[in-house]
Amino acid sequence: MKIKIRLKEILAERGISQRQLSLQMNIRHATINHLCSDSVDRVYIRTLEAICEALDISIHELIVEDKEAQALEN
């Protein structure tokens, strides 16, 4: 099963820049930038928890099953 981190979409919906989120969370901008890319292959659970807390969202809103990627594999 492929999963996707929807951080880029959530930030766009809310009009928040990657830099604003990184400053709010006090983490490196490069970390947020990487999580907004399509090539994320690993991430710390604590980072996901912190993002959910900062954006006041659930983990289910942040991480979704990537059915589009699965369709391409089949």
Residue frames as qw, qx, qy, qz and C-alpha x, y, z in Angstrom:
[[0.000, 0.889, 0.458, 0.000, 0.00, 0.00, 0.00],
 [0.387, 0.323, -0.008, 0.864, 1.29, 3.45, -0.93],
 [0.230, -0.795, -0.459, 0.324, 0.67, 6.37, 1.40],
 [0.326, 0.583, 0.136, 0.731, 0.88, 10.09, 0.81],
 [0.288, -0.472, -0.391, 0.736, 1.60, 13.01, 3.10],
 [0.189, 0.774, 0.508, 0.327, -0.86, 15.78, 2.21],
 [0.382, -0.582, -0.189, 0.693, 1.15, 18.59, 3.83],
 [0.191, -0.022, 0.378, 0.906, 1.61, 20.57, 0.61],
 [0.176, -0.509, -0.658, -0.526, -2.14, 20.52, -0.09],
 [0.413, -0.707, -0.525, 0.233, -3.09, 21.41, 3.47],
 [0.346, -0.423, -0.025, 0.837, -0.71, 24.38, 3.54],
 [0.050, 0.162, 0.500, 0.849, -2.09, 25.61, 0.19],
 [0.277, -0.623, -0.686, -0.253, -5.68, 25.29, 1.43],
 [0.443, -0.746, -0.365, 0.338, -4.84, 27.37, 4.49],
 [0.286, 0.904, -0.030, 0.318, -2.62, 29.90, 2.76],
 [0.594, -0.736, 0.299, 0.127, 0.37, 29.01, 4.94],
 [0.523, 0.696, -0.493, 0.004, 3.86, 28.92, 3.50],
 [0.887, -0.025, -0.388, 0.248, 6.36, 26.19, 4.24],
 [0.354, 0.353, -0.393, 0.772, 8.59, 28.81, 5.86],
 [0.449, -0.491, 0.120, -0.737, 5.78, 30.04, 8.12],
 [0.922, -0.277, -0.190, -0.193, 5.11, 26.50, 9.32],
 [0.773, 0.140, -0.398, 0.474, 8.79, 25.80, 9.92],
 [0.081, 0.434, -0.336, 0.832, 9.12, 28.99, 11.97],
 [0.666, -0.430, -0.005, -0.609, 5.95, 28.22, 13.93],
 [0.968, -0.183, -0.167, -0.038, 7.20, 24.71, 14.70],
 [0.264, -0.825, 0.497, 0.038, 10.84, 25.75, 15.18],
 [0.823, -0.040, 0.514, 0.240, 12.13, 23.11, 12.76],
 [0.264, -0.328, 0.520, 0.743, 14.27, 23.38, 9.66],
 [0.541, 0.518, -0.057, -0.660, 12.60, 24.68, 6.52],
 [0.298, 0.376, -0.816, -0.323, 14.29, 21.86, 4.59],
 [0.162, 0.088, 0.950, -0.253, 12.36, 19.32, 6.68],
 [0.468, 0.527, 0.426, -0.568, 9.01, 20.88, 5.77],
 [0.407, 0.592, -0.425, -0.551, 10.10, 21.23, 2.16],
 [0.092, 0.225, -0.960, -0.136, 11.02, 17.54, 2.01],
 [0.265, 0.284, 0.850, -0.355, 7.67, 16.52, 3.52],
 [0.469, 0.619, 0.155, -0.611, 5.88, 18.57, 0.86],
 [0.224, 0.470, -0.704, -0.483, 7.69, 16.74, -1.94],
 [0.895, 0.109, -0.141, -0.408, 6.49, 13.59, -3.68],
 [0.687, 0.360, -0.610, 0.161, 9.63, 11.67, -2.74],
 [0.431, -0.567, 0.504, -0.489, 9.19, 11.21, 1.01],
 [0.725, 0.094, -0.678, -0.071, 10.37, 7.75, 2.01],
 [0.580, -0.319, -0.635, 0.398, 10.73, 8.16, 5.77],
 [0.153, -0.655, 0.049, -0.738, 9.67, 10.54, 8.47],
 [0.148, 0.038, -0.780, 0.606, 9.79, 10.65, 12.25],
 [0.274, -0.608, -0.739, -0.097, 6.49, 9.99, 13.99],
 [0.298, -0.593, -0.345, 0.663, 7.23, 12.90, 16.35],
 [0.070, -0.149, 0.310, 0.936, 7.49, 15.23, 13.34],
 [0.227, -0.382, -0.722, -0.531, 4.09, 14.09, 12.09],
 [0.358, -0.628, -0.635, 0.272, 2.63, 14.55, 15.57],
 [0.244, -0.452, -0.106, 0.851, 4.09, 18.06, 15.77],
 [0.049, -0.073, -0.510, -0.856, 2.69, 18.98, 12.35],
 [0.306, -0.528, -0.752, -0.250, -0.76, 17.72, 13.34],
 [0.355, -0.625, -0.466, 0.516, -0.60, 19.73, 16.55],
 [0.187, -0.299, 0.119, 0.928, 0.63, 22.90, 14.82],
 [0.196, -0.084, -0.544, -0.811, -2.08, 22.70, 12.14],
 [0.486, 0.053, 0.548, -0.679, -4.77, 21.36, 14.52],
 [0.730, 0.238, -0.416, -0.488, -5.52, 18.37, 12.28],
 [0.880, -0.235, 0.392, -0.130, -5.72, 14.62, 12.76],
 [0.348, -0.396, 0.761, 0.379, -3.19, 12.18, 11.40],
 [0.526, 0.407, 0.741, 0.091, -5.92, 10.89, 9.07],
 [0.330, 0.915, 0.139, -0.187, -6.08, 14.30, 7.40],
 [0.102, -0.808, 0.501, 0.293, -2.30, 14.46, 6.99],
 [0.125, -0.305, 0.907, 0.262, -1.62, 10.92, 5.76],
 [0.777, 0.302, 0.166, -0.527, -3.83, 9.23, 3.19],
 [0.722, 0.052, 0.650, 0.234, -3.68, 6.14, 1.02],
 [0.138, 0.566, -0.402, -0.707, -2.31, 7.10, -2.39],
 [0.745, 0.323, 0.567, -0.138, -4.70, 5.21, -4.67],
 [0.521, 0.813, -0.159, -0.207, -3.36, 7.02, -7.74],
 [0.003, 0.658, -0.751, -0.054, 0.13, 5.62, -7.18],
 [0.566, -0.058, 0.809, -0.147, -1.29, 2.16, -6.59],
 [0.725, 0.577, 0.279, -0.251, -3.23, 2.29, -9.86],
 [0.365, 0.800, -0.447, -0.167, -0.02, 3.08, -11.75],
 [0.240, -0.462, 0.853, -0.039, 1.69, 0.02, -10.27],
 [0.650, 0.166, 0.708, -0.220, -1.08, -2.38, -11.31]]
